[in-house]
Amino acid sequence: MQQLKRRGWSRLGGSVLGLAAAVASAAPAPAARDPAGLTEVRAVFREVQELRARRALRRVPLCTGREFTEASLARDAAGTIRLFEYDTGGDDSRVRVSAYYDAQERLRFVLMRAGAVNDSEAERRFYYRADGRLLVQRQRPVRGLGYPWDWAALEREVIGRWGRAPRQALRAWRCGRRP
């Protein structure tokens, strides 16, 4: 230890500790660590999940007129659409799209989960600002070798056409009407 002190290690160690303390005190506030505003989007997701758990959402089934496809909306007590679910697939794969809306019925989060007979699973997440602009898009394979899901078509139709306009989906796909 004496040799280390003579060589200046104690000063260096003190400097490193001092630097570590300075860095820790300059750590960004939680909002700064979340530059994209994902905390707000996650709060909307949790709020809708809590409403669902308390059975405070009223499910409205939609009739898409498409084979192997189911869709529904869920409204809160005020009649605001808070969740749009679209489930489609065929004999070899399935994709479930869940779009979450805030209390002003603005699209804030979309979760796409896909599975296939080859035991592949994948997930895509889209986080949106209150003004409708995309914050972040994340994609990850969950497991398996993969499958050629048509993500672009799902994004175009489900998010672009129906997810952004859930009341339009309600009018177009109301059961008892022709789609």
Buried (B, 14 or more C-beta within 10 A) or exposed (E): EEEEEEEEEEEEEEEEEEEEEEEEEEEEEEEEEBEEBBEBBBEBBEBBEEBBEEEBBEEBEBBBEEEEBBBBBBBBEEEBBBBBBBBBBEEEBBBBBBBBBBEEBBBBBBBBBBBBEEEBBBBBBBBBBBEEEEBEEEEEEEEEEEBEBEBEEBBEBBBEEBBBBBEEBBEBBEEEEEE
